């Protein structure tokens, strides 16, 4: 039973079930919209607005428009059967008909009643209003017209009217409990609206200028809160990490002298930044980002050699067994001649081999470990872990690497990604990391030409494949599925059916398939055979998007290309173009390519720069999907938009830095600190949160 006592004890974090009129069914519907608490309702903002301030005279109605009008009901017709109910309306200047597919309309409307209406104008035997919303006018101001109406995200069992009424009732009852936690000096400095005023303005904007000011105030709040949290986490980590300096020595010098090619300027700059950070007495925490083929592994190798030269161990963690195997083969080939011992730890390692490897690691005899998630295991223990390198950071999420870092005493950390990250995301999601960018490709790296083909052009594509194979070159063919039965999509191609079909169409071409469900030994064997030229055409899933480096592969075919994300398409394209011959990427359209898929294909045809593609990907998909952070709630903003609000983000970061310089513990801002800990404390693992 809801009563005044219930109202008095309700807090903003109380469940919506405490609200009058919200039963179990409506609470479930609200939950599907992400609304669980009283505060969630107050901050449940409209997705758009309808400006109903202008009343349109009935003689100015035009088909295709949505209009507001005020008129008198002259006559009403409620026929029996399926025909619609209708009313003849007049505003003194003209008369028009309104129709509703609602036989009960006569219970409300009567001749002589004045009504406000909002609806779409159509032409059917004359101008008419089709199924308009209406409100019988009384002495009270109308709610339907004469103002800007908020339109909220809706669930099936919740009408717009019900949501609008619920939000208004909750704001009237509990709106005064909203607390403005933003430091007063920042609000005053920029002339910002108060928090409660800004929230109300977003629900009921008075005009465009006032709405923008309110919207920007709330976007600033979200970005300022996140930036302060990231800076606090960074400061806390730095304060706790006082480590020995790691410097380069004989192994590093010997390796650099042995390189048969010069480093790019970007590689030289990144190596200098990383080595300088590792020489300091605080642990490095750095993001290395660069486009496909920009030479990140070589830069990371420089950091590994600095650790080994200082008597410490290094670990390189990769998200897949294939990528871990590729890294191991590269590091073993380059470091074994220097007398450095490299080991590989994956979930498929045999028990006896695993015991020997872990013993060598714990004894310090194994200097460099490459592995997958298997390195998280409790039994994996290092003698002296000095450097953690995490490849494809976004695949682990923002925080997952902490379990690995805990295996050492404040090791230096280098996280890498070949998925270029827009600057706004670097600031917002990776704001606690320093950043090194590889923004140029090694000399001699030829651009990959990209084109799209229709399914009916497959004959020309097969001719192209035969030509490449006759020249001694190799081909990738990527499919979205492993087997035809996956996802119930008969229109999508699978590796198994494609491999069988191509074998019939391309007799004499050596074809093999590779996908994630194969045992690790079979994956590695297939990779090796392809790398050594024993396979002409490798039919695979997107498992090959990272970790494959075969200079002789010159043609990449991506079937049903619209099914893949932009970042994935760019990674796959980067598997070719690694040798001297001209390389080509063919985006093969599916039978039912969606408009979004077509948009991605068009972007690939016109953009080759990974950062430009990352911006396009961010616009289309959103930050959580692009960088794998959605599950952490870091970029789940109610108001802020990372593509649009980069200036607000820069301002929020500057003000957060200024505040924390003056008050590192936020002692002078207890309300802000409490809000920060409540909303992001656990997510960002800030000190003082469980």
C-alpha positions as CSV (number, residue, x, y, z in Angstrom):
1,X,0.0,0.0,0.0
2,X,1.4,3.4,-1.1
3,X,0.9,6.2,1.5
4,X,2.7,9.3,2.8
5,X,4.9,7.2,5.0
6,X,6.1,5.3,1.9
7,X,6.8,8.6,0.2
8,X,8.9,10.0,3.1
9,X,11.2,7.0,3.2
10,X,11.7,6.7,-0.6
11,X,15.2,7.7,-1.8
12,X,16.2,8.4,-5.3
13,X,17.9,5.0,-5.5
14,X,14.7,3.2,-4.5
15,X,13.0,0.9,-6.9
16,X,10.3,2.3,-9.3
17,X,8.0,-0.2,-7.5
18,X,7.6,2.3,-4.7
19,X,5.8,4.7,-7.1
20,X,2.0,5.0,-7.1
21,X,0.6,3.3,-10.2
22,X,3.7,1.3,-11.1
23,X,2.9,-2.4,-10.6
24,X,5.0,-5.4,-11.6
25,X,4.1,-5.3,-15.3
26,X,5.0,-1.6,-15.7
27,X,8.2,-2.1,-13.6
28,X,9.3,-4.8,-16.0
29,X,8.5,-2.6,-19.0
30,X,10.5,0.2,-17.4
31,X,13.4,-2.2,-16.7
32,X,13.6,-3.0,-20.4
33,X,14.2,0.7,-20.9
34,X,17.0,0.7,-18.3
35,X,14.8,2.4,-15.7
36,X,15.1,0.7,-12.4
37,X,15.1,3.5,-9.8
38,X,13.4,6.9,-9.0
39,X,16.6,8.6,-10.2
40,X,16.5,6.7,-13.4
41,X,13.1,8.1,-14.2
42,X,14.2,11.7,-13.4
43,X,17.2,11.2,-15.8
44,X,15.2,9.3,-18.5
45,X,15.5,11.9,-21.2
46,X,13.4,12.3,-24.4
47,X,14.9,10.9,-27.6
48,X,13.3,13.7,-29.6
49,X,10.7,16.5,-29.3
50,X,7.6,17.7,-31.2
51,X,7.2,21.5,-31.4
52,X,3.5,22.0,-31.0
53,X,3.6,25.7,-30.2
54,X,2.2,26.8,-33.6
55,X,-1.5,26.2,-34.3
56,X,-2.3,25.7,-38.0
57,X,-5.6,27.1,-39.3
58,X,-7.7,24.4,-40.9
59,X,-7.6,26.1,-44.3
60,X,-3.8,25.8,-44.4
61,X,-3.6,22.0,-43.9
62,X,-1.3,20.2,-46.4
63,X,-1.1,16.4,-46.9
64,X,2.1,14.9,-45.4
65,X,2.4,17.4,-42.6
66,X,1.9,16.8,-38.8
67,X,0.0,19.8,-37.4
68,X,-1.6,21.2,-34.3
69,X,-5.0,22.7,-34.4
70,X,-7.9,23.9,-32.2
71,X,-11.4,23.3,-33.5
72,X,-15.1,22.7,-32.5
73,X,-16.8,19.4,-33.2
74,X,-19.7,20.1,-35.5
75,X,-20.9,16.5,-36.0
76,X,-19.8,13.0,-35.1
77,X,-20.4,9.7,-37.0
78,X,-19.8,6.4,-35.2
79,X,-20.7,3.7,-37.8
80,X,-21.2,0.0,-36.9
81,X,-18.6,-2.4,-38.3
82,X,-15.0,-1.9,-39.4
83,X,-15.5,1.6,-40.8
84,X,-13.7,4.4,-38.9
85,X,-15.4,6.9,-36.6
86,X,-15.3,10.5,-37.9
87,X,-15.9,14.0,-36.8
88,X,-16.5,17.2,-38.7
89,X,-14.3,19.9,-37.3
90,X,-14.4,23.7,-37.7
91,X,-12.2,26.6,-36.6
92,X,-14.5,29.3,-38.0
93,X,-12.4,29.6,-41.2
94,X,-12.7,26.1,-42.6
95,X,-14.1,22.6,-41.9
96,X,-12.2,19.3,-42.2
97,X,-12.8,15.7,-41.2
98,X,-10.9,13.7,-38.6
99,X,-11.0,9.9,-38.5
100,X,-10.2,7.4,-35.8
101,X,-10.2,3.6,-35.8
102,X,-11.7,3.6,-32.4
103,X,-15.4,2.9,-31.9
104,X,-15.4,4.3,-28.4
105,X,-14.4,7.8,-29.5
106,X,-18.0,8.9,-29.0
107,X,-17.7,8.5,-25.2
108,X,-15.4,11.5,-25.1
109,X,-16.3,13.6,-28.2
110,X,-19.6,15.4,-28.5
111,X,-20.9,18.0,-31.0
112,X,-20.2,21.5,-29.6
113,X,-17.0,20.4,-27.7
114,X,-13.8,22.4,-28.4
115,X,-10.7,20.2,-28.8
116,X,-7.0,20.6,-29.4
117,X,-5.6,18.1,-31.9
118,X,-2.2,16.9,-33.1
119,X,-1.9,14.5,-36.1
120,X,-0.9,13.8,-39.6
121,X,-2.7,15.4,-42.6
122,X,-3.7,13.0,-45.4
123,X,-5.7,13.2,-48.5
124,X,-8.5,10.6,-48.9
125,X,-11.6,12.0,-50.7
126,X,-10.5,15.3,-49.4
127,X,-8.2,16.7,-46.7
128,X,-8.5,14.8,-43.4
129,X,-6.7,14.4,-40.0
130,X,-5.9,10.7,-39.6
131,X,-6.1,9.3,-36.1
132,X,-5.0,12.5,-34.4
133,X,-4.3,12.8,-30.7
134,X,-6.9,15.1,-29.1
135,X,-7.7,16.8,-25.8
136,X,-11.0,18.3,-24.8
137,X,-10.4,21.9,-23.8
138,X,-11.4,23.2,-20.4
139,X,-10.5,26.2,-18.3
140,X,-7.0,24.7,-17.7
141,X,-4.1,25.3,-20.2
142,X,-4.0,22.5,-22.8
143,X,-1.3,19.9,-22.4
144,X,-1.4,18.6,-26.0
145,X,-0.6,21.8,-27.9
146,X,1.0,25.1,-27.3
147,X,4.3,23.7,-26.1
148,X,7.2,21.5,-26.9
149,X,6.3,17.8,-26.3
150,X,8.9,15.3,-25.2
151,X,8.9,11.9,-27.0
152,X,10.6,9.2,-24.9
153,X,12.0,5.8,-25.8
154,X,9.0,3.5,-25.3
155,X,8.3,-0.1,-24.4
156,X,5.4,-2.1,-25.8
157,X,3.2,-1.9,-22.7
158,X,3.9,1.8,-22.0
159,X,2.3,4.5,-24.0
160,X,3.9,7.9,-24.6
161,X,1.2,9.5,-22.5
162,X,1.9,7.1,-19.6
163,X,5.6,7.7,-19.7
164,X,5.2,11.5,-20.0
165,X,2.7,11.5,-17.1
166,X,5.0,9.3,-15.0
167,X,8.1,11.5,-15.6
168,X,6.1,14.6,-14.7
169,X,4.6,13.2,-11.6
170,X,8.0,11.9,-10.4
171,X,9.7,15.2,-11.1
172,X,7.0,17.1,-9.1
173,X,7.2,14.7,-6.2
174,X,11.0,14.0,-6.1
175,X,12.7,16.5,-8.3
176,X,13.7,18.6,-5.3
177,X,15.8,15.7,-4.1
178,X,18.2,16.0,-7.0
179,X,21.5,17.3,-5.7
180,X,23.9,19.4,-7.8
181,X,27.3,17.7,-7.1
182,X,29.3,19.8,-9.6
183,X,31.8,22.1,-7.8
184,X,30.2,25.5,-7.5
185,X,33.2,27.4,-8.8
186,X,33.0,25.5,-12.1
187,X,29.3,26.2,-12.5
188,X,29.9,29.9,-11.8
189,X,33.0,30.1,-14.0
190,X,31.0,28.9,-17.1
191,X,27.6,30.3,-16.1
192,X,26.1,26.8,-16.1
193,X,22.4,26.1,-15.3
194,X,21.7,24.4,-12.0
195,X,21.4,20.6,-12.2
196,X,17.7,20.4,-11.3
197,X,16.9,23.2,-13.7
198,X,18.9,21.5,-16.5
199,X,17.1,18.2,-15.9
200,X,13.7,19.9,-16.1
201,X,14.7,21.8,-19.2
202,X,15.6,18.6,-21.0
203,X,12.1,17.2,-20.2
204,X,10.3,20.4,-21.0
205,X,12.5,22.8,-23.1
206,X,11.4,26.4,-23.2
207,X,13.3,27.2,-26.4
208,X,16.2,25.9,-28.5
209,X,18.9,28.0,-26.9
210,X,17.9,27.2,-23.3
211,X,17.7,23.5,-24.2
212,X,21.3,23.5,-25.7
213,X,22.6,25.2,-22.6
214,X,20.9,22.6,-20.3
215,X,22.0,19.7,-22.5
216,X,25.6,20.8,-22.6
217,X,25.6,21.2,-18.8
218,X,24.5,17.6,-18.3
219,X,26.9,16.3,-20.9
220,X,29.7,18.1,-19.1
221,X,28.6,16.5,-15.8
222,X,28.9,13.0,-17.3
223,X,32.3,13.6,-19.0
224,X,33.7,15.5,-16.0
225,X,32.7,12.7,-13.7
226,X,34.5,10.1,-15.9
227,X,37.6,12.2,-16.4
228,X,37.9,12.8,-12.7
229,X,37.5,9.1,-12.0
230,X,40.2,8.2,-14.6
231,X,42.6,10.8,-13.2
232,X,42.0,9.5,-9.7
233,X,42.7,6.0,-10.7
234,X,45.9,7.1,-12.5
235,X,47.1,9.1,-9.5
236,X,46.3,6.2,-7.1
237,X,48.2,3.7,-9.3
238,X,51.2,6.1,-9.6
239,X,51.3,6.7,-5.8
240,X,51.3,3.0,-5.1
241,X,53.9,2.1,-7.7
242,X,57.4,2.9,-6.9
243,X,59.5,0.6,-9.0
244,X,63.1,0.1,-10.2
245,X,64.1,1.6,-13.4
246,X,64.3,-0.7,-16.5
247,X,67.0,0.3,-19.0
248,X,68.3,-1.1,-22.3
249,X,71.6,-2.9,-22.5
250,X,73.6,-5.3,-24.6
251,X,70.6,-7.4,-25.9
252,X,68.8,-4.2,-27.1
253,X,71.9,-2.8,-28.7
254,X,72.7,-6.0,-30.5
255,X,69.1,-6.4,-31.7
256,X,68.9,-2.9,-33.1
257,X,72.2,-3.2,-35.0
258,X,70.9,-6.5,-36.6
259,X,67.8,-4.9,-38.1
260,X,68.0,-5.1,-41.9
261,X,65.8,-2.0,-42.3
262,X,65.5,1.4,-40.8
263,X,62.7,2.2,-38.3
264,X,60.0,4.7,-39.3
265,X,60.1,8.0,-37.5
266,X,56.9,7.0,-35.7
267,X,58.5,3.8,-34.4
268,X,61.6,5.7,-33.3
269,X,59.5,8.2,-31.5
270,X,57.3,5.6,-29.8
271,X,60.3,3.5,-28.6
272,X,61.9,6.6,-27.1
273,X,58.7,7.5,-25.3
274,X,58.3,4.0,-23.9
275,X,62.0,3.6,-22.9
276,X,62.0,7.0,-21.1
277,X,58.9,6.0,-19.2
278,X,60.4,2.6,-18.2
279,X,63.5,4.3,-16.9
280,X,61.4,6.3,-14.4
281,X,60.7,5.3,-10.8
282,X,57.0,5.0,-11.5
283,X,55.5,2.2,-13.5
284,X,54.7,3.0,-17.1
285,X,51.0,2.7,-18.1
286,X,50.9,3.4,-21.8
287,X,48.7,2.7,-24.8
288,X,50.5,2.0,-28.1
289,X,48.0,2.4,-31.0
290,X,48.7,2.1,-34.7
291,X,47.2,1.1,-37.9
292,X,47.5,-2.4,-39.4
293,X,51.1,-3.0,-40.5
294,X,52.6,0.0,-38.7
295,X,55.1,-2.1,-36.8
296,X,53.8,-2.2,-33.2
297,X,55.4,-5.6,-32.5
298,X,58.8,-4.2,-33.1
299,X,58.1,-1.3,-30.7
300,X,56.9,-3.7,-28.1
301,X,60.0,-5.9,-28.6
302,X,62.1,-2.9,-27.7
303,X,60.3,-2.7,-24.3
304,X,60.7,-6.4,-23.8
305,X,64.5,-6.2,-24.4
306,X,64.7,-3.3,-21.9
307,X,63.1,-5.6,-19.3
308,X,65.4,-8.5,-20.1
309,X,68.5,-6.3,-20.1
310,X,67.5,-5.2,-16.5
311,X,67.2,-8.8,-15.3
312,X,63.4,-8.8,-15.2
313,X,60.8,-10.9,-17.0
314,X,58.2,-9.9,-19.6
315,X,54.8,-11.3,-20.6
316,X,52.9,-10.7,-23.8
317,X,49.2,-11.6,-23.7
318,X,47.1,-12.0,-26.8
319,X,43.4,-12.6,-27.1
320,X,43.5,-15.7,-29.3
321,X,45.6,-18.8,-29.6
322,X,46.4,-18.0,-33.2
323,X,47.7,-14.5,-32.4
324,X,49.6,-15.8,-29.4
325,X,51.2,-18.5,-31.6
326,X,52.2,-15.9,-34.2
327,X,53.7,-13.7,-31.5
328,X,55.6,-16.6,-30.1
329,X,57.0,-17.6,-33.4
330,X,58.1,-14.0,-34.1
331,X,59.7,-13.4,-30.7
332,X,61.4,-16.8,-30.6
333,X,62.9,-16.2,-34.1
334,X,64.2,-12.8,-33.1
335,X,65.3,-13.4,-29.5
336,X,66.6,-16.9,-29.5
337,X,69.8,-15.8,-31.4
338,X,70.4,-13.4,-28.5
339,X,70.2,-16.2,-25.9
340,X,66.8,-15.1,-24.6
341,X,64.4,-17.9,-23.6
342,X,60.8,-17.4,-24.9
343,X,57.9,-19.7,-23.9
344,X,54.3,-20.1,-25.1
345,X,51.4,-20.8,-22.7
346,X,47.9,-21.5,-24.0
347,X,45.0,-23.6,-22.8
348,X,45.9,-26.4,-25.2
349,X,49.4,-27.0,-23.8
350,X,49.9,-30.6,-22.6
351,X,50.1,-31.1,-18.8
352,X,53.8,-32.2,-18.7
353,X,54.9,-29.3,-21.0
354,X,52.8,-26.9,-18.9
355,X,54.5,-28.1,-15.6
356,X,58.0,-27.6,-17.1
357,X,57.2,-24.2,-18.5
358,X,55.7,-22.9,-15.2
359,X,58.7,-24.2,-13.2
360,X,61.1,-22.5,-15.5
361,X,59.0,-19.3,-15.3
362,X,58.9,-19.3,-11.5
363,X,62.7,-20.0,-11.4
364,X,63.4,-17.1,-13.7
365,X,64.9,-19.2,-16.4
366,X,62.1,-18.3,-18.8
367,X,62.6,-14.6,-19.5
368,X,59.7,-13.9,-21.9
369,X,56.3,-15.6,-21.8
370,X,53.7,-15.3,-24.6
371,X,50.2,-16.5,-23.8
372,X,46.4,-16.2,-24.0
373,X,44.0,-15.9,-21.1
374,X,45.8,-19.0,-19.7
375,X,48.4,-16.6,-18.1
376,X,45.7,-15.4,-15.7
377,X,45.7,-18.8,-14.0
378,X,46.6,-18.8,-10.3
379,X,49.4,-21.3,-10.8
380,X,51.2,-19.0,-13.2
381,X,53.9,-17.4,-11.1
382,X,56.8,-15.2,-12.2
383,X,60.2,-14.8,-10.5
384,X,60.4,-11.1,-11.3
385,X,57.7,-9.7,-13.6
386,X,58.9,-6.3,-14.9
387,X,56.8,-5.7,-18.0
388,X,53.2,-6.6,-19.1
389,X,52.3,-6.2,-22.8
390,X,48.7,-6.7,-23.7
391,X,47.9,-7.0,-27.4
392,X,44.5,-6.0,-28.9
393,X,43.7,-4.3,-25.6
394,X,40.0,-3.6,-26.5
395,X,39.3,-7.4,-26.7
396,X,40.0,-7.8,-23.0
397,X,38.0,-4.8,-21.9
398,X,39.4,-1.8,-20.0
399,X,40.1,-3.5,-16.7
400,X,40.8,-7.2,-17.3
401,X,44.5,-6.8,-17.5
402,X,44.7,-6.0,-13.8
403,X,44.7,-9.7,-12.9
404,X,47.9,-10.1,-14.9
405,X,49.5,-7.0,-13.5
406,X,48.9,-8.3,-9.9
407,X,51.4,-11.2,-10.7
408,X,54.3,-8.7,-10.4
409,X,55.4,-6.0,-8.1
410,X,54.1,-2.9,-9.9
411,X,55.3,-4.0,-13.4
412,X,55.4,-1.5,-16.3
413,X,52.4,-1.9,-18.6
414,X,52.1,-1.5,-22.4
415,X,48.8,-2.1,-24.0
416,X,48.6,-2.3,-27.8
417,X,45.8,-2.2,-30.4
418,X,45.8,-2.4,-34.1
419,X,42.2,-0.9,-34.0
420,X,42.8,2.8,-34.4
421,X,40.9,4.6,-31.6
422,X,39.5,8.1,-32.2
423,X,41.0,10.7,-29.9
424,X,37.7,11.3,-28.1
425,X,37.7,7.6,-27.1
426,X,41.3,7.7,-26.1
427,X,40.5,10.6,-23.7
428,X,37.3,9.1,-22.4
429,X,38.0,5.4,-22.1
430,X,41.8,5.2,-21.9
431,X,42.2,8.5,-20.1
432,X,44.4,7.0,-17.4
433,X,47.0,5.9,-20.0
434,X,49.7,7.8,-21.7
435,X,49.5,7.3,-25.5
436,X,52.0,6.6,-28.2
437,X,50.8,6.6,-31.8
438,X,52.3,4.9,-34.9
439,X,50.8,7.1,-37.6
440,X,52.9,6.0,-40.6
441,X,53.7,2.7,-42.4
442,X,57.1,1.2,-43.0
443,X,58.7,2.3,-46.4
444,X,57.8,-0.1,-49.2
445,X,54.4,-1.0,-47.8
446,X,52.1,-0.8,-50.8
447,X,48.5,0.3,-50.4
448,X,45.9,-2.4,-50.9
449,X,43.4,-1.6,-53.7
450,X,39.8,-2.3,-52.6
451,X,36.7,-3.0,-54.8
452,X,33.3,-4.5,-54.3
453,X,31.6,-7.2,-56.4
454,X,28.1,-8.5,-56.7
455,X,27.3,-12.3,-56.2
456,X,26.6,-12.6,-60.0
457,X,30.2,-11.5,-60.7
458,X,31.7,-14.5,-59.0
459,X,32.9,-15.9,-62.4
460,X,35.3,-12.9,-62.8
461,X,36.4,-13.4,-59.2
462,X,37.3,-17.0,-59.8
463,X,39.3,-16.0,-62.9
464,X,41.2,-13.5,-60.7
465,X,41.9,-16.2,-58.2
466,X,43.2,-18.6,-60.8
467,X,45.5,-15.9,-62.2
468,X,47.0,-15.1,-58.8
469,X,47.6,-18.7,-58.0
470,X,49.2,-19.3,-61.4
471,X,51.6,-16.4,-60.5
472,X,52.5,-18.3,-57.4
473,X,50.6,-16.0,-55.1
474,X,48.1,-16.9,-52.3
475,X,44.6,-16.0,-51.5
476,X,42.4,-15.6,-48.4
477,X,38.6,-16.1,-48.6
478,X,36.7,-15.1,-45.5
479,X,33.2,-16.1,-44.6
480,X,30.9,-14.9,-41.7
481,X,30.0,-18.4,-40.4
482,X,31.7,-21.7,-39.7
483,X,28.7,-23.9,-40.6
484,X,25.5,-23.3,-42.5
485,X,23.3,-24.0,-39.5
486,X,24.7,-21.1,-37.5
487,X,22.4,-18.3,-36.5
488,X,19.6,-19.7,-38.6
489,X,20.8,-17.6,-41.6
490,X,20.4,-19.5,-44.8
491,X,21.5,-16.4,-46.7
492,X,25.0,-16.2,-45.2
493,X,28.0,-18.2,-46.4
494,X,29.9,-20.6,-44.2
495,X,33.5,-21.8,-44.3
496,X,32.4,-25.5,-44.6
497,X,30.1,-25.0,-47.6
498,X,32.3,-22.4,-49.3
499,X,35.4,-24.6,-49.0
500,X,33.4,-27.5,-50.6
501,X,32.0,-25.3,-53.4
502,X,35.4,-23.6,-54.2
503,X,37.1,-27.0,-54.4
504,X,34.7,-28.0,-57.2
505,X,35.0,-24.6,-59.0
506,X,38.8,-24.4,-58.7
507,X,40.2,-27.8,-59.5
508,X,44.0,-28.0,-59.0
509,X,44.0,-25.1,-56.5
510,X,45.2,-26.3,-53.1
511,X,42.4,-25.3,-50.6
512,X,42.1,-25.6,-46.9
513,X,39.9,-24.1,-44.2
514,X,40.7,-22.5,-40.9
515,X,38.2,-21.5,-38.1
516,X,38.0,-21.1,-34.4
517,X,36.5,-24.5,-33.6
518,X,39.5,-26.5,-34.9
519,X,41.9,-27.9,-32.3
520,X,44.8,-25.6,-31.7
521,X,47.3,-28.1,-33.3
522,X,45.2,-28.1,-36.5
523,X,45.0,-24.3,-36.5
524,X,48.8,-23.9,-36.1
525,X,49.4,-26.6,-38.8
526,X,47.1,-24.8,-41.3
527,X,48.8,-21.5,-40.5
528,X,52.2,-23.0,-41.0
529,X,51.3,-24.7,-44.3
530,X,49.8,-21.4,-45.6
531,X,52.9,-19.4,-44.5
532,X,55.2,-21.9,-46.2
533,X,53.2,-21.9,-49.5
534,X,51.7,-25.3,-49.3
535,X,48.2,-23.9,-49.5
536,X,47.0,-21.7,-52.3
537,X,43.6,-20.6,-51.0
538,X,42.8,-20.4,-47.2
539,X,39.0,-20.3,-46.5
540,X,38.6,-19.0,-43.0
541,X,36.4,-17.0,-40.6
542,X,37.5,-13.7,-39.2
543,X,39.8,-15.6,-36.9
544,X,42.6,-14.6,-39.3
545,X,42.0,-10.8,-38.8
546,X,45.0,-10.7,-36.5
547,X,48.1,-12.8,-36.3
548,X,48.5,-13.8,-40.0
549,X,51.6,-12.3,-41.7
550,X,52.2,-14.0,-45.1
551,X,53.9,-11.6,-47.6
552,X,53.0,-13.9,-50.5
553,X,49.2,-13.5,-49.9
554,X,48.0,-10.8,-52.3
555,X,44.2,-11.3,-52.6
556,X,41.7,-11.0,-49.8
557,X,38.1,-12.0,-50.6
558,X,35.5,-11.1,-47.9
559,X,32.2,-12.8,-48.6
560,X,29.0,-11.2,-47.3
561,X,31.2,-8.2,-46.4
562,X,28.3,-6.1,-45.1
563,X,28.0,-8.6,-42.2
564,X,31.4,-7.5,-40.7
565,X,32.2,-4.3,-38.8
566,X,34.4,-1.6,-40.2
567,X,37.3,-2.3,-37.8
568,X,37.1,-6.0,-38.7
569,X,37.0,-5.3,-42.4
570,X,40.1,-3.0,-42.1
571,X,41.9,-5.7,-40.1
572,X,41.1,-8.3,-42.7
573,X,42.3,-6.1,-45.5
574,X,45.5,-5.6,-43.6
575,X,46.4,-9.3,-44.0
576,X,47.4,-8.6,-47.6
577,X,49.8,-6.0,-49.0
578,X,52.7,-7.2,-46.9
579,X,55.0,-8.2,-49.9
580,X,56.3,-6.7,-53.1
581,X,53.3,-7.7,-55.4
582,X,50.2,-5.5,-55.8
583,X,47.5,-6.6,-53.4
584,X,43.7,-6.5,-53.8
585,X,40.8,-6.7,-51.3
586,X,37.4,-7.8,-52.8
587,X,34.3,-7.0,-50.8
588,X,31.8,-9.5,-52.0
589,X,28.2,-8.3,-51.3
590,X,25.6,-10.8,-50.0
591,X,22.2,-11.5,-51.4
592,X,20.6,-9.3,-48.8
593,X,23.1,-6.6,-47.8
594,X,21.5,-4.2,-45.3
595,X,21.7,-0.4,-45.7
596,X,24.2,-0.3,-42.8
597,X,26.3,-3.0,-44.4
598,X,26.3,-1.1,-47.7
599,X,27.4,2.0,-45.8
600,X,30.4,0.0,-44.3
601,X,31.3,-1.3,-47.8
602,X,31.2,2.2,-49.2
603,X,33.5,3.5,-46.4
604,X,36.0,0.7,-47.1
605,X,36.0,1.7,-50.8
606,X,36.8,5.3,-50.1
607,X,38.9,5.2,-46.9
608,X,42.2,3.5,-46.3
609,X,43.3,5.4,-43.2
610,X,42.5,3.4,-40.1
611,X,41.8,6.4,-38.0
612,X,39.3,7.8,-40.5
613,X,37.6,4.4,-40.6
614,X,37.6,4.3,-36.7
615,X,35.7,7.6,-36.7
616,X,33.2,6.2,-39.2
617,X,32.8,3.1,-37.1
618,X,32.3,5.2,-34.0
619,X,29.5,7.2,-35.7
620,X,27.8,4.0,-36.9
621,X,28.1,1.7,-34.0
622,X,28.9,3.7,-30.8
623,X,31.8,3.6,-28.4
624,X,30.9,0.5,-26.4
625,X,31.0,-1.8,-29.4
626,X,34.0,-0.2,-31.0
627,X,36.3,-0.6,-27.9
628,X,34.7,-3.4,-26.0
629,X,33.8,-1.3,-23.0
630,X,30.0,-1.5,-23.0
631,X,29.9,-4.1,-20.3
632,X,31.7,-1.8,-17.9
633,X,29.3,1.1,-18.3
634,X,32.2,3.5,-18.9
635,X,30.7,5.1,-22.0
636,X,27.0,4.5,-21.2
637,X,26.1,8.2,-21.2
638,X,22.6,9.5,-20.9
639,X,23.4,12.8,-22.6
640,X,27.0,13.0,-23.8
641,X,27.9,12.0,-27.3
642,X,31.6,11.3,-27.9
643,X,31.5,12.2,-31.6
644,X,29.7,15.5,-31.0
645,X,31.1,16.6,-27.7
646,X,34.8,16.5,-28.1
647,X,35.1,20.2,-27.1
648,X,33.1,19.5,-23.9
649,X,35.3,16.5,-23.3
650,X,38.5,18.6,-23.6
651,X,37.0,21.1,-21.2
652,X,35.9,18.5,-18.7
653,X,39.4,16.9,-18.7
654,X,41.1,20.3,-18.1
655,X,38.7,21.2,-15.3
656,X,39.1,17.7,-13.7
657,X,42.9,18.1,-13.9
658,X,42.7,21.5,-12.3
659,X,40.4,20.4,-9.5
660,X,42.6,17.4,-8.6
661,X,45.8,19.4,-8.7
662,X,44.3,21.7,-6.1
663,X,42.5,19.0,-4.1
664,X,43.9,15.5,-4.9
665,X,41.6,13.7,-2.4
666,X,38.5,15.9,-3.2
667,X,38.2,16.8,0.5
668,X,36.6,20.1,-0.4
669,X,34.0,18.5,-2.7
670,X,32.4,15.7,-0.6
671,X,29.2,15.6,-2.6
672,X,31.1,15.2,-5.9
673,X,33.4,12.6,-4.4
674,X,30.4,10.6,-3.1
675,X,28.7,10.7,-6.5
676,X,31.9,9.7,-8.2
677,X,32.4,6.7,-5.9
678,X,28.7,5.7,-6.2
679,X,28.6,5.8,-10.0
680,X,32.1,4.8,-11.0
681,X,34.0,3.6,-8.0
682,X,33.6,-0.1,-8.6
683,X,33.8,0.2,-12.4
684,X,37.1,2.1,-12.2
685,X,38.3,0.2,-9.1
686,X,39.0,3.4,-7.2
687,X,40.5,3.4,-3.8
688,X,37.9,3.2,-1.1
689,X,35.4,1.0,-3.1
690,X,34.9,-2.6,-2.5
